[in-house]
Amino acid sequence: MQPPIPPATVLQSRYRILSVLGQGGFGRTYLAEDQGRFNEACAIKELTPPQDNPYALEKSKELFQREAQTLYQIQHPQIPQFRATFEQDQRFFIVQDYVEGQTYRSLLDERKSRGYVFSEAEVTQLVKQVLPVLAYIHGKGIIHRDIAPDNIILRDHDKLPVLIDFGVVKDLATRIQAQDTVKQHTTVGKLGYAPTEQMQTGRAYPNSDLYALAVTAVVLLTGREPQDLFDENTMTWRWQRFVNLEPTFGQVLNRMLSYRVSDRYQSATEVLQVLQSPATMAPLPATPPPTQAQPPTNVSRAETLAVGRRDSTTVAPTSLQNRNDPSIPSRSSLWDDPWAVLAIGTGLVLLTGLGAWTITRALMTPAPIASPTPIPTTPSPSPTKTATPKPSPTTTPSPDPVTYSQRLDFVQGAATRSGTLKSNETLNFIVPANQGQQLNASLGGGEGVLLSVLAPNRDPVDSASNRVSNWAGELPFTGDYIIQLRTVKGIPKSDFKLNVNLQTPAPSPSPSPSPTASPSIVEAVIEIPQGQTGTKVSERVDALTTRRYLINVRAKQSLALTLTPGTRFTVRYPDGSPVEDATNLQRWSAIVPKGGSYQVDVTSDAPAEFTLTVDVQG
């Protein structure tokens, strides 16, 4: 790993390094000043791939640009804003907003040193404030993959949690080490926080982030690390013995911590709805408790006391007035009332007579003679009715539908995925593509799965792209397409192998403006005015003209070049050979190894005005 960049170093003639914020095995994060934004603070993440591994270096370039494009899509106030990406001295950099505040890991350590941890109200608020952020990135097909107290900052100015470190640097470093991507899984996530499917297979789903968020919550509530809260023998979490929570919040966390992916909530929005409306929380117990009448809202809240059995000689008064009226005689027993005694006696006589009549009629009635005649005339609806519903309790209920989303990573325009798909599962493979690109998707490995190709608006691309085994065509829009896999109706599960190719067709050659026209090179020397370190030149260029500028630079001097969009340049050594990694660029800087007149060739595919900015220092 290359040494850290010293403080006061200026990268890209713009970013002045102030200090190192953090460092891992594959990169660092620096605090810097953006001199192009009035010295505003920014965070610069650095990836330093192994210099002695050509594969790793080339793979880093490819994956780094892809991940930078992913971060560029994120526009959320609780995620640091992506600003720029650049390469310098075979190091790769991403520039993001700097967040002023403390991580929840730092806050927890401070509280533990004082003898207390986060309250239930604080953690509930944190979860509710992070869930909308997860819903946003999951909606774009992005999984954070590394949620933990270290990667959530409590921002100072508005006290909102901010998600940082999307695992980009770690993900890149892991993947470039796994050159055989078929045989070796790559994983991102902290041990104890990431769920099993992420750590063992490298697969991450939206509710993998929900799992990690729940682990973060119980760590903040208990002040204990995941290994102290998880029982590896029973594969269950034992965190509730350390803290007493309101039941609804505890149930939500336990479901988020489910071992099986299908047992967890399937989206951040679903969790948020449950937390905001606890009455909607299911499942209910298999055998519901007996229904009890609810007391009226205006009932006294005084403590209920147990009382003994009432003496049989006491009769409750009918009203408060009668209870104190001496003119109303009181009876010590029901038997003192002759009318009551007469009524009870009459009832007993009637019941005795009715019972005797019933028994006599039964004895006097002859037993029926067995005959085939009464059998058909007596309908037997009872067996028929009871036989029909019996299969109902034994039928297995259909499992709840589950949708998984995953971004496809292409290597030289191709990607392959395989596995087993169940009837209740839907796989969405997200494919970022541009208008005019050619997409070819086909299924193999079984006949029980069909695919659909959905446009960025989530409608089928055309009439032939819905529920088919293969599709090929030109993409009509720029955006995130989805290749959706589902089983054929009636098939419980099936294996599949998905092959996808995404290619950009070669542009048609532009017709020559004239049969006699031929390419030409117009050469000029750039001289930097005395006492200054840079200068600018503005010219016009077209498809047949190359503007070549000669810049005299001494060995070990820093040369920085910037070109306006719409054109490009290539840098050559004084002997005319191209400088490594300096072809068809709009921005480049390096410390030149040897002195001489370096050549900068500016070209364009169409007529265009350009301005070239040159800066030489050292």
SEKOLVEX-403631 format. One record per residue (C-alpha): chain; residue number from 1; x, y, z. Coordinates in Angstrom, 2 decimals. Example, Ala and Ser with C-alpha at 12.3 -4.5 7.8 and 13.67 -1.06 7.14 Angstrom:
BEGIN
   cadena   num         x         y         z
        A     1     12.30     -4.50      7.80
        A     2     13.67     -1.06      7.14
//
This chain:
BEGIN
   cadena   num         x         y         z
        A     1      0.00      0.00      0.00
        A     2      1.29      3.43     -0.93
        A     3      2.11      5.90      1.88
        A     4     -0.49      8.53      2.86
        A     5     -0.53     11.83      1.04
        A     6      1.25     14.48      3.13
        A     7     -0.77     17.44      4.47
        A     8     -0.72     20.59      2.33
        A     9     -0.48     18.50     -0.88
        A    10     -2.76     19.86     -3.61
        A    11     -4.48     17.26     -5.81
        A    12     -5.76     18.14     -9.27
        A    13     -4.63     21.75     -8.64
        A    14     -7.72     22.09     -6.46
        A    15     -7.97     19.85     -3.36
        A    16     -5.59     20.71     -0.52
        A    17     -5.08     17.82      1.91
        A    18     -5.50     18.77      5.58
        A    19     -5.40     15.47      7.50
        A    20     -6.23     11.76      7.43
        A    21     -9.74     11.06      8.77
        A    22     -9.51      7.28      8.63
        A    23     -7.48      4.44      7.19
        A    24     -8.11      0.80      6.28
        A    25     -6.26     -1.97      4.56
        A    26     -7.14     -0.75      1.06
        A    27     -7.47      2.99      1.25
        A    28     -7.86      6.16      3.30
        A    29    -10.21      9.06      3.83
        A    30     -8.78     12.58      3.93
        A    31    -10.14     15.90      5.12
        A    32     -9.39     18.47      2.44
        A    33    -10.19     21.99      1.29
        A    34    -11.83     22.52     -2.08
        A    35    -10.04     25.58     -3.43
        A    36    -12.55     25.69     -6.27
        A    37    -15.37     26.28     -3.74
        A    38    -13.84     28.97     -1.50
        A    39    -11.86     26.41      0.57
        A    40    -15.00     24.53      1.59
        A    41    -14.27     21.36      3.56
        A    42    -14.68     18.05      1.71
        A    43    -13.92     14.37      2.25
        A    44    -11.70     12.53     -0.24
        A    45    -11.77      8.74     -0.31
        A    46     -8.72      7.03     -1.77
        A    47     -8.31      3.51     -3.19
        A    48     -4.76      2.25     -3.66
        A    49     -4.78     -1.05     -5.59
        A    50     -1.66     -3.25     -5.60
        A    51      0.83     -1.75     -8.03
        A    52      2.41     -5.10     -8.89
        A    53     -0.86     -6.68    -10.04
        A    54     -1.86     -5.59    -13.58
        A    55     -5.21     -7.34    -13.29
        A    56     -6.01     -5.58    -10.04
        A    57     -5.06     -2.21    -11.48
        A    58     -7.17     -2.63    -14.61
        A    59    -10.12     -4.03    -12.65
        A    60     -9.90     -1.14    -10.21
        A    61    -10.33      1.38    -13.00
        A    62    -13.37     -0.38    -14.36
        A    63    -15.13     -0.93    -11.03
        A    64    -14.16      2.44     -9.63
        A    65    -15.86      4.31    -12.45
        A    66    -18.94      2.12    -12.16
        A    67    -19.26      2.73     -8.42
        A    68    -18.67      6.45     -8.90
        A    69    -21.61      6.49    -11.32
        A    70    -23.71      4.75     -8.65
        A    71    -22.84      7.39     -6.02
        A    72    -23.54     10.11     -8.58
        A    73    -27.18      8.96     -8.72
        A    74    -27.71      9.51     -4.98
        A    75    -29.25     12.87     -4.16
        A    76    -30.41     12.70     -0.52
        A    77    -29.89     15.20      2.32
        A    78    -28.83     12.41      4.73
        A    79    -26.11     11.04      2.42
        A    80    -22.91     13.01      1.66
        A    81    -23.18     14.54     -1.78
        A    82    -20.88     13.11     -4.46
        A    83    -18.75     15.82     -6.07
        A    84    -16.08     14.35     -8.34
        A    85    -13.83     11.42     -9.11
        A    86    -10.31     11.43    -10.50
        A    87     -7.17      9.35    -10.86
        A    88     -3.69     10.52    -10.00
        A    89     -0.41      8.58     -9.71
        A    90     -2.31      5.28    -10.05
        A    91     -4.48      6.18     -7.09
        A    92     -8.25      6.55     -7.38
        A    93    -10.17      9.26     -5.54
        A    94    -13.83     10.09     -4.83
        A    95    -14.70     13.56     -3.50
        A    96    -17.77     13.96     -1.27
        A    97    -19.24     16.52      1.12
        A    98    -17.69     16.55      4.58
        A    99    -20.16     15.89      7.43
        A   100    -19.49     17.78     10.65
        A   101    -20.48     15.59     13.59
        A   102    -19.72     12.39     15.52
        A   103    -20.35      8.77     14.61
        A   104    -22.72      6.82     16.80
        A   105    -19.78      4.57     17.72
        A   106    -17.97      7.58     19.17
        A   107    -21.13      8.76     20.96
        A   108    -21.72      5.29     22.42
        A   109    -18.13      5.04     23.68
        A   110    -18.50      8.43     25.39
        A   111    -21.72      7.39     27.09
        A   112    -20.35      4.03     28.23
        A   113    -17.42      5.81     29.85
        A   114    -19.98      7.78     31.90
        A   115    -22.01      4.70     32.80
        A   116    -25.07      4.93     30.52
        A   117    -26.18      4.14     26.94
        A   118    -28.83      5.30     24.45
        A   119    -32.46      5.43     25.56
        A   120    -35.33      3.67     23.80
        A   121    -36.71      7.01     22.60
        A   122    -33.36      7.99     21.06
        A   123    -32.91      4.66     19.26
        A   124    -36.52      4.59     18.05
        A   125    -36.02      8.06     16.58
        A   126    -32.75      6.98     14.95
        A   127    -34.39      3.96     13.29
        A   128    -37.33      6.07     12.06
        A   129    -34.93      8.67     10.60
        A   130    -32.69      6.11      8.85
        A   131    -35.50      4.00      7.33
        A   132    -36.54      6.67      4.75
        A   133    -32.89      6.94      3.64
        A   134    -32.75      3.17      3.10
        A   135    -36.06      3.25      1.23
        A   136    -34.56      5.89     -1.07
        A   137    -31.35      4.02     -1.95
        A   138    -33.14      0.65     -2.19
        A   139    -35.53      2.25     -4.67
        A   140    -32.50      2.93     -6.85
        A   141    -31.28     -0.65     -6.56
        A   142    -28.44      0.32     -4.19
        A   143    -27.65     -1.69     -1.05
        A   144    -25.51      0.01      1.61
        A   145    -24.03     -3.33      2.83
        A   146    -22.09     -1.83      5.75
        A   147    -24.53     -0.25      8.23
        A   148    -23.02     -0.02     11.72
        A   149    -22.56      2.65     14.44
        A   150    -19.23      3.57     12.79
        A   151    -20.98      4.47      9.52
        A   152    -23.78      6.69     10.86
        A   153    -22.90     10.28     11.81
        A   154    -25.10     12.47     14.01
        A   155    -24.78     15.73     12.08
        A   156    -24.15     18.75     14.30
        A   157    -26.26     21.44     12.65
        A   158    -29.60     19.57     12.37
        A   159    -29.09     16.48     14.59
        A   160    -30.03     14.10     11.75
        A   161    -28.28     10.76     11.17
        A   162    -26.19     10.66      7.98
        A   163    -25.21      7.42      6.23
        A   164    -21.56      7.27      5.16
        A   165    -19.14      4.68      3.70
        A   166    -21.24      2.70      1.25
        A   167    -18.58      0.01      1.22
        A   168    -17.26      1.19     -2.16
        A   169    -13.55      1.10     -1.34
        A   170    -13.82     -2.16      0.60
        A   171    -16.01     -3.70     -2.11
        A   172    -13.54     -2.77     -4.83
        A   173    -10.54     -4.01     -2.90
        A   174    -12.23     -7.32     -2.17
        A   175    -13.39     -7.87     -5.72
        A   176    -10.09     -7.08     -7.39
        A   177     -8.42     -9.65     -5.16
        A   178    -10.90    -12.29     -6.29
        A   179     -9.66    -12.73     -9.86
        A   180    -11.67    -15.92    -10.25
        A   181    -15.07    -14.37     -9.60
        A   182    -16.90    -17.61    -10.34
        A   183    -15.28    -19.67     -7.61
        A   184    -14.74    -17.05     -4.95
        A   185    -17.41    -14.98     -3.23
        A   186    -16.68    -11.40     -2.28
        A   187    -18.25     -9.94      0.80
        A   188    -18.67     -6.51      2.30
        A   189    -19.94     -5.91      5.81
        A   190    -18.89     -5.94      9.43
        A   191    -18.85     -9.26     11.23
        A   192    -21.80     -9.40     13.61
        A   193    -23.70     -6.62     11.83
        A   194    -24.06     -8.14      8.36
        A   195    -26.52    -11.07      8.03
        A   196    -25.48    -14.61      7.19
        A   197    -26.45    -14.49      3.50
        A   198    -24.20    -11.45      3.00
        A   199    -21.16    -12.84      4.83
        A   200    -21.36    -16.39      3.44
        A   201    -22.50    -15.87     -0.15
        A   202    -21.79    -12.21     -0.86
        A   203    -25.46    -11.62     -1.73
        A   204    -27.16     -8.62     -0.15
        A   205    -30.83     -7.65     -0.32
        A   206    -32.72     -4.59      0.93
        A   207    -33.61     -6.38      4.16
        A   208    -29.93     -7.23      4.66
        A   209    -29.57     -3.52      5.44
        A   210    -32.61     -3.76      7.75
        A   211    -30.87     -6.57      9.64
        A   212    -27.73     -4.47     10.11
        A   213    -29.81     -1.48     11.23
        A   214    -31.51     -3.63     13.88
        A   215    -28.12     -4.89     15.13
        A   216    -26.99     -1.26     15.37
        A   217    -30.12     -0.45     17.39
        A   218    -29.63     -3.24     19.95
        A   219    -25.93     -2.39     20.32
        A   220    -26.82      1.24     21.11
        A   221    -29.57      0.13     23.53
        A   222    -27.47     -2.39     25.46
        A   223    -23.93     -1.01     25.08
        A   224    -22.80     -4.53     24.16
        A   225    -21.25     -5.83     20.97
        A   226    -23.09     -8.26     18.64
        A   227    -21.00    -11.28     19.72
        A   228    -22.24    -10.72     23.29
        A   229    -25.89    -10.63     22.17
        A   230    -26.02    -13.46     19.60
        A   231    -26.19    -17.14     20.60
        A   232    -24.32    -19.08     17.90
        A   233    -25.55    -22.42     19.26
        A   234    -29.23    -21.62     18.73
        A   235    -28.69    -18.92     16.06
        A   236    -30.88    -16.53     18.03
        A   237    -30.48    -13.04     19.47
        A   238    -30.56    -12.70     23.27
        A   239    -30.51     -8.94     23.58
        A   240    -33.80     -8.35     25.43
        A   241    -32.44     -9.67     28.73
        A   242    -30.30     -6.51     28.93
        A   243    -33.00     -3.91     28.24
        A   244    -36.74     -3.50     28.79
        A   245    -38.53     -2.02     25.76
        A   246    -42.03     -1.14     24.71
        A   247    -43.37     -4.42     23.18
        A   248    -44.06     -3.13     19.67
        A   249    -40.55     -1.78     19.12
        A   250    -39.02     -4.96     20.52
        A   251    -41.10     -7.13     18.17
        A   252    -40.12     -5.00     15.18
        A   253    -36.41     -5.33     16.00
        A   254    -36.71     -9.11     16.47
        A   255    -38.37     -9.52     13.08
        A   256    -35.68     -7.37     11.43
        A   257    -33.11     -9.71     13.08
        A   258    -34.67    -12.89     11.67
        A   259    -32.13    -15.43     10.44
        A   260    -34.09    -16.24      7.28
        A   261    -34.34    -13.53      4.64
        A   262    -38.00    -14.35      3.97
        A   263    -38.93    -13.95      7.66
        A   264    -37.80    -10.32      7.83
        A   265    -39.65     -7.25      6.65
        A   266    -39.16     -6.95      2.92
        A   267    -38.72     -3.17      2.73
        A   268    -37.79     -0.17      4.84
        A   269    -41.18      1.38      4.08
        A   270    -42.93     -1.63      5.61
        A   271    -40.96     -1.25      8.86
        A   272    -41.68      2.47      8.98
        A   273    -45.41      1.87      8.54
        A   274    -45.42     -0.61     11.42
        A   275    -43.54      1.77     13.72
        A   276    -45.86      4.63     12.88
        A   277    -49.04      2.50     13.15
        A   278    -48.42     -0.33     15.64
        A   279    -51.97     -1.64     15.18
        A   280    -51.02     -2.85     11.70
        A   281    -48.26     -5.05     13.05
        A   282    -48.78     -8.75     12.25
        A   283    -48.45    -11.70     12.64
        A   284    -50.94    -12.56     15.37
        A   285    -50.50    -15.65     17.60
        A   286    -51.79    -18.95     16.14
        A   287    -54.38    -19.33     18.95
        A   288    -55.82    -15.91     19.78
        A   289    -56.50    -15.19     23.45
        A   290    -60.13    -14.99     24.66
        A   291    -61.79    -11.72     23.77
        A   292    -62.35     -9.50     26.78
        A   293    -64.65     -6.53     27.00
        A   294    -62.73     -3.30     27.04
        A   295    -63.53     -0.91     29.92
        A   296    -65.00      2.46     29.05
        A   297    -62.52      5.26     28.70
        A   298    -63.97      7.17     31.65
        A   299    -63.57      4.34     34.15
        A   300    -61.61      5.04     37.31
        A   301    -57.87      4.36     37.12
        A   302    -57.72      3.45     40.83
        A   303    -55.99      0.19     41.67
        A   304    -58.29     -2.86     41.57
        A   305    -58.46     -4.78     44.90
        A   306    -59.51     -8.42     45.42
        A   307    -62.55     -8.94     47.71
        A   308    -63.87    -11.99     49.55
        A   309    -67.13    -13.88     48.99
        A   310    -70.21    -11.89     50.06
        A   311    -72.27    -13.06     53.00
        A   312    -75.52    -14.68     51.78
        A   313    -77.54    -12.77     54.37
        A   314    -76.71     -9.42     52.76
        A   315    -78.70     -8.04     49.84
        A   316    -77.25     -5.17     47.81
        A   317    -79.39     -2.04     47.90
        A   318    -80.97     -0.94     44.66
        A   319    -79.97      2.68     45.07
        A   320    -78.17      5.00     47.37
        A   321    -81.52      6.46     48.57
        A   322    -83.12      3.12     49.44
        A   323    -79.99      1.97     51.28
        A   324    -80.57      4.55     54.07
        A   325    -84.41      4.62     54.11
        A   326    -85.69      2.99     57.39
        A   327    -89.25      2.82     56.03
        A   328    -88.34      0.06     53.60
        A   329    -88.16     -3.30     55.39
        A   330    -85.20     -5.47     54.62
        A   331    -85.29     -9.22     54.14
        A   332    -82.55    -11.43     55.50
        A   333    -83.18    -14.22     52.94
        A   334    -85.05    -15.12     49.75
        A   335    -87.08    -17.76     51.68
        A   336    -88.75    -15.02     53.71
        A   337    -90.79    -14.08     50.60
        A   338    -93.84    -16.47     50.25
        A   339    -94.47    -15.51     46.65
        A   340    -90.93    -16.49     45.73
        A   341    -91.33    -19.83     47.50
        A   342    -94.64    -20.48     45.68
        A   343    -93.08    -19.69     42.28
        A   344    -90.13    -21.98     42.88
        A   345    -92.43    -24.86     43.98
        A   346    -94.67    -24.48     40.93
        A   347    -91.62    -24.58     38.65
        A   348    -90.35    -27.79     40.24
        A   349    -93.71    -29.53     39.79
        A   350    -93.86    -28.60     36.10
        A   351    -90.30    -29.78     35.44
        A   352    -90.98    -33.12     37.20
        A   353    -94.14    -33.75     35.13
        A   354    -92.42    -32.91     31.85
        A   355    -89.54    -35.26     32.60
        A   356    -91.87    -38.17     33.48
        A   357    -93.86    -37.70     30.27
        A   358    -90.71    -37.74     28.13
        A   359    -89.43    -40.99     29.67
        A   360    -92.84    -42.76     29.33
        A   361    -93.15    -41.78     25.64
        A   362    -89.69    -43.14     24.90
        A   363    -90.47    -46.51     26.56
        A   364    -93.83    -46.88     24.81
        A   365    -92.58    -46.14     21.31
        A   366    -91.57    -49.39     19.43
        A   367    -88.06    -49.62     18.04
        A   368    -87.90    -49.04     14.26
        A   369    -87.39    -52.09     12.03
        A   370    -84.30    -51.92      9.87
        A   371    -85.39    -51.28      6.32
        A   372    -83.67    -49.98      3.19
        A   373    -86.57    -47.64      2.61
        A   374    -85.80    -45.00      5.29
        A   375    -82.15    -44.78      4.35
        A   376    -82.60    -43.01      0.99
        A   377    -85.55    -40.94      2.26
        A   378    -83.56    -39.59      5.22
        A   379    -81.01    -37.07      3.83
        A   380    -77.57    -37.10      5.37
        A   381    -76.27    -33.60      4.82
        A   382    -74.10    -33.68      7.93
        A   383    -71.44    -36.12      6.61
        A   384    -71.40    -34.29      3.27
        A   385    -70.91    -30.90      4.86
        A   386    -68.27    -32.02      7.33
        A   387    -66.32    -33.93      4.69
        A   388    -65.97    -30.89      2.44
        A   389    -64.12    -28.53      4.81
        A   390    -61.78    -31.19      6.22
        A   391    -59.06    -30.73      3.54
        A   392    -59.04    -26.96      4.20
        A   393    -57.04    -27.06      7.48
        A   394    -54.50    -29.47      5.98
        A   395    -53.73    -27.38      2.89
        A   396    -50.41    -25.57      3.09
        A   397    -50.88    -21.79      2.78
        A   398    -49.05    -20.15     -0.07
        A   399    -45.92    -18.34      1.13
        A   400    -45.89    -14.56      0.95
        A   401    -44.43    -13.14     -2.28
        A   402    -40.81    -12.01     -1.97
        A   403    -38.93     -9.68     -4.34
        A   404    -35.13     -9.45     -4.49
        A   405    -33.28     -6.72     -6.40
        A   406    -29.65     -6.81     -7.45
        A   407    -27.53     -4.67     -9.76
        A   408    -25.85     -6.56    -12.59
        A   409    -22.10     -6.07    -12.91
        A   410    -20.85     -6.46    -16.48
        A   411    -17.39     -7.60    -17.45
        A   412    -16.61     -6.66    -21.04
        A   413    -20.31     -6.23    -21.68
        A   414    -21.39     -9.65    -20.35
        A   415    -22.93    -10.89    -17.10
        A   416    -24.15    -14.29    -15.92
        A   417    -26.31    -15.26    -12.94
        A   418    -27.60    -18.69    -11.92
        A   419    -29.55    -20.19     -9.04
        A   420    -32.92    -21.62     -8.00
        A   421    -36.12    -19.59     -8.04
        A   422    -39.25    -20.45     -6.02
        A   423    -42.84    -19.75     -7.07
        A   424    -43.27    -16.97     -4.54
        A   425    -40.01    -15.22     -5.46
        A   426    -39.27    -12.51     -8.01
        A   427    -35.71    -11.60     -9.01
        A   428    -35.09     -8.10    -10.38
        A   429    -31.69     -7.59    -11.99
        A   430    -31.01     -3.86    -12.48
        A   431    -29.16     -2.92    -15.67
        A   432    -28.00      0.72    -16.08
        A   433    -27.97      1.42    -19.82
        A   434    -27.99      4.20    -22.36
        A   435    -30.33      4.83    -25.25
        A   436    -29.24      2.97    -28.35
        A   437    -27.34      0.19    -26.57
        A   438    -28.05     -3.40    -27.60
        A   439    -29.34     -5.71    -24.83
        A   440    -29.51     -9.49    -25.21
        A   441    -30.96    -11.56    -22.34
        A   442    -31.56    -15.32    -22.46
        A   443    -32.42    -18.06    -19.98
        A   444    -31.02    -21.56    -19.71
        A   445    -30.65    -24.27    -17.10
        A   446    -34.37    -25.11    -16.92
        A   447    -37.76    -24.42    -18.49
        A   448    -39.59    -23.29    -15.36
        A   449    -38.45    -19.63    -15.35
        A   450    -39.37    -16.78    -17.70
        A   451    -37.95    -13.27    -17.98
        A   452    -39.37     -9.83    -18.64
        A   453    -37.37     -6.79    -19.73
        A   454    -38.78     -3.63    -18.12
        A   455    -37.96     -0.07    -19.16
        A   456    -37.00      2.62    -16.59
        A   457    -40.74      3.41    -16.20
        A   458    -41.23     -0.28    -15.19
        A   459    -43.34     -1.11    -18.26
        A   460    -42.23     -3.86    -20.69
        A   461    -39.83     -2.52    -23.30
        A   462    -42.06     -3.87    -26.08
        A   463    -44.77     -6.46    -26.67
        A   464    -42.18     -9.24    -27.07
        A   465    -40.33     -8.58    -23.80
        A   466    -42.88     -9.87    -21.27
        A   467    -42.64    -13.44    -19.88
        A   468    -40.32    -14.89    -22.51
        A   469    -37.22    -17.10    -22.47
        A   470    -35.04    -14.62    -24.39
        A   471    -35.12    -11.07    -25.72
        A   472    -32.80     -8.95    -27.82
        A   473    -33.18     -5.42    -29.04
        A   474    -32.11     -1.80    -28.95
        A   475    -32.90      0.13    -25.76
        A   476    -35.12      3.18    -26.35
        A   477    -34.22      5.20    -23.22
        A   478    -31.36      5.99    -20.84
        A   479    -31.85      4.76    -17.27
        A   480    -32.12      1.68    -15.06
        A   481    -33.69     -1.26    -16.89
        A   482    -34.88     -4.38    -15.02
        A   483    -34.59     -7.99    -16.12
        A   484    -37.30     -9.67    -14.03
        A   485    -37.34    -13.43    -13.44
        A   486    -40.38    -15.38    -12.22
        A   487    -41.37    -19.04    -12.33
        A   488    -43.97    -20.46    -14.71
        A   489    -47.37    -20.71    -13.03
        A   490    -47.84    -24.04    -11.28
        A   491    -44.13    -24.83    -10.90
        A   492    -43.00    -24.69     -7.23
        A   493    -39.37    -23.97     -8.07
        A   494    -36.90    -24.21    -10.94
        A   495    -33.21    -23.73    -11.66
        A   496    -32.15    -20.97    -14.01
        A   497    -29.08    -19.53    -15.71
        A   498    -29.33    -15.97    -17.00
        A   499    -26.95    -14.69    -19.67
        A   500    -26.98    -10.95    -20.43
        A   501    -24.97     -8.97    -22.97
        A   502    -24.99     -5.18    -23.17
        A   503    -23.11     -3.65    -26.08
        A   504    -22.76     -0.19    -27.56
        A   505    -22.90     -0.36    -31.37
        A   506    -19.99      1.17    -33.19
        A   507    -20.91      4.63    -34.47
        A   508    -21.36      4.97    -38.18
        A   509    -18.39      6.69    -39.74
        A   510    -19.08     10.32    -40.46
        A   511    -18.93     11.12    -44.15
        A   512    -15.87     13.01    -45.17
        A   513    -16.60     16.65    -45.83
        A   514    -14.74     16.39    -49.09
        A   515    -13.24     13.54    -51.07
        A   516     -9.97     15.41    -51.24
        A   517     -9.80     16.37    -47.54
        A   518     -7.12     14.70    -45.41
        A   519     -6.23     14.84    -41.71
        A   520     -3.81     17.55    -40.66
        A   521     -1.83     18.56    -37.55
        A   522     -1.50     22.21    -36.61
        A   523      1.41     22.66    -34.21
        A   524      2.04     25.55    -31.78
        A   525      4.27     26.24    -28.77
        A   526      2.75     27.25    -25.44
        A   527      4.91     29.60    -23.39
        A   528      3.99     30.41    -19.81
        A   529      4.42     34.14    -19.01
        A   530      7.27     34.96    -16.70
        A   531      6.28     35.07    -13.05
        A   532      3.20     32.91    -13.62
        A   533      2.59     29.17    -13.32
        A   534     -0.09     28.75    -15.94
        A   535     -1.83     30.03    -19.05
        A   536     -4.80     29.33    -21.35
        A   537     -5.21     28.93    -25.10
        A   538     -8.49     28.93    -27.05
        A   539     -8.87     27.53    -30.57
        A   540    -11.23     25.67    -32.87
        A   541    -10.84     22.03    -33.86
        A   542    -12.72     19.59    -36.13
        A   543    -12.66     15.91    -37.08
        A   544     -9.81     16.33    -39.58
        A   545     -7.65     18.72    -37.60
        A   546     -5.42     17.98    -34.62
        A   547     -4.17     20.89    -32.56
        A   548     -0.75     19.96    -31.19
        A   549      0.76     22.08    -28.41
        A   550      4.37     21.81    -27.26
        A   551      4.97     22.57    -23.56
        A   552      8.52     22.69    -22.22
        A   553      8.69     21.08    -18.75
        A   554     11.67     20.23    -16.54
        A   555     12.05     16.84    -14.88
        A   556     10.08     16.44    -11.59
        A   557      7.86     19.41    -12.36
        A   558      4.07     19.04    -11.99
        A   559      2.09     19.41    -15.23
        A   560     -1.72     19.82    -15.04
        A   561     -4.03     20.08    -18.07
        A   562     -7.76     20.87    -18.24
        A   563     -9.89     20.96    -21.40
        A   564    -13.46     22.18    -21.91
        A   565    -16.12     19.49    -22.59
        A   566    -16.78     18.36    -26.15
        A   567    -13.10     17.86    -27.00
        A   568    -10.30     15.62    -25.74
        A   569     -6.52     15.50    -25.57
        A   570     -3.68     12.99    -25.56
        A   571     -0.34     13.66    -23.85
        A   572      2.93     12.42    -25.42
        A   573      6.49     12.30    -24.15
        A   574      9.09     14.49    -25.89
        A   575     10.00     11.46    -28.06
        A   576      6.39     11.24    -29.34
        A   577      5.32      8.10    -27.45
        A   578      1.97      8.35    -25.57
        A   579      2.10      8.91    -21.82
        A   580      0.54      6.03    -19.89
        A   581     -3.14      6.58    -18.96
        A   582     -3.17      9.97    -20.70
        A   583     -5.21      9.24    -23.84
        A   584     -8.54     10.90    -24.78
        A   585     -8.90     12.87    -21.54
        A   586    -10.35     16.20    -20.45
        A   587     -8.35     16.47    -17.22
        A   588     -4.89     15.15    -16.33
        A   589     -2.03     15.95    -13.96
        A   590      1.23     14.26    -13.05
        A   591      4.84     14.87    -12.04
        A   592      6.82     14.33    -15.23
        A   593      9.77     11.91    -14.93
        A   594     11.97     13.64    -17.53
        A   595     12.34     17.07    -19.07
        A   596     11.61     18.22    -22.61
        A   597      8.81     19.47    -24.87
        A   598      5.73     17.42    -24.06
        A   599      3.11     17.17    -26.83
        A   600     -0.59     17.75    -26.13
        A   601     -2.83     16.74    -29.06
        A   602     -6.38     18.19    -28.92
        A   603     -8.96     16.41    -31.12
        A   604    -12.72     16.28    -31.65
        A   605    -15.22     14.27    -33.68
        A   606    -17.03     17.42    -34.77
        A   607    -16.22     21.11    -35.13
        A   608    -15.92     22.67    -31.68
        A   609    -14.45     25.61    -29.79
        A   610    -12.17     24.69    -26.86
        A   611    -10.03     26.22    -24.12
        A   612     -6.95     24.42    -22.83
        A   613     -5.70     25.40    -19.36
        A   614     -2.03     24.61    -18.59
        A   615     -0.46     24.75    -15.13
        A   616      3.24     24.00    -14.42
        A   617      4.63     24.03    -10.90
        A   618      7.79     22.95     -9.14
//
